[in-house]
Amino acid sequence: IQAKAKRRRRYKGASRTYTESVRAWGDLVTADHVTASEDRMLSCDNKSGALFIKELWSGLRHMYPVADKSAAETVRCISHFQGRRQIKVLYSDNSGELGAPCRAIEILPQNSVP
């Protein structure tokens, strides 16, 4: 038996409640570290990792190449992303690489539930 999808799939869940509360730039930003799995995936300056940041109100996203997951490197990337504006909440996984830098630059970290 074959079936044809006639309607677009709709997702219900936690992301919907977060996006409804976003009213202005910086209300909710997500971030996560990404690591290259192969040598051919390195950046042009041979960095094997990256920090991916997305702002949900505007949809602005940026990927910063990083040499390591240190707090200083993460603070540099988040500070560059926010510029003169203020990020209110940064949503991420439970990693310490993003929690400590958020507290250092006075951004409220919100962790996902495992």
Secondary structure, DSSP 8 states (H G I E B T S, - for coil): ------S-----SHHHHHHHT--STTS-EEEEEEE-SSGGG--TT---EEEEEEETTT--EEEEEESS--HHHHHHHHHHHHTTS---EEEE-S-HHHHHHHHHTT-EEEE---
